[in-house]
Amino acid sequence: MRCRICGAKLAKENADICINCYKEYQEEEELKKDVNERLVVKRRYKITYVLLQWLEAITILIISTLGLVAVGKPMEAILCAVFSVLIVVVILAISKRIARGTKAVFYETKVVYTVKNWLYNNEKIIKYTDIKDITVFQTFRQKKMNFGDICFYVKSNIPGVAFFNGFQIKDVENVAETLQSITEIIGITENK
């Protein structure tokens, strides 16, 4: 007989699954029982921060509009201004939607990272014992706004975490305090 999950040859005739698949099943069931939320970290949406992120593009659109006014093309300037406002509104709407659908919930033994937006829905469940490293990344603008990205790196061969070999919570407000809370829950020291 063969395991109905992985196809491995079974030692016992009356068994349905192998020892390895049964062990994974037991671990998954234990993780499902862990429902005690200790911390919820969400991606933060702040209009001033989003506008600061897109400062160069917004500046170019404003200069283009003013340039059209300076050369005596008022209709083109109005169209450029309307186009600029529409672009800013779209950027703000997309940023808000992404922020609203992104969060990491820390439990006693696991973290559940969820990303939901128009094009992409994903949920990753990672045991704390599978996390090997935590780092913080901050751009100059993020430092000015007290934001940052917290990156979690996991041990290899964990299903669903192949991208960056972990996951990243972007645009976390009060990143130093949040990171300290996370490391206390997980029991790992962070690398900066």
Buried (B, 14 or more C-beta within 10 A) or exposed (E): EEBEBEEEEBEEEEEEBBEEBBEBEEEEEEBEEBEEEBBEBBBBBBEEBBBBBBEEEBEEBEEBBEEBBEEEEEEBBEEBBEEBEEBBEEBBEEBBBBBEBBBBBBBEBBBBBBBBBEEEEEEBBBBBEBBEBBBBEBEEEBEEBBBBBBBBBBBEEBEEBEEEBBBBBBBBBEBBEBBEBBEEBBEBEBEE
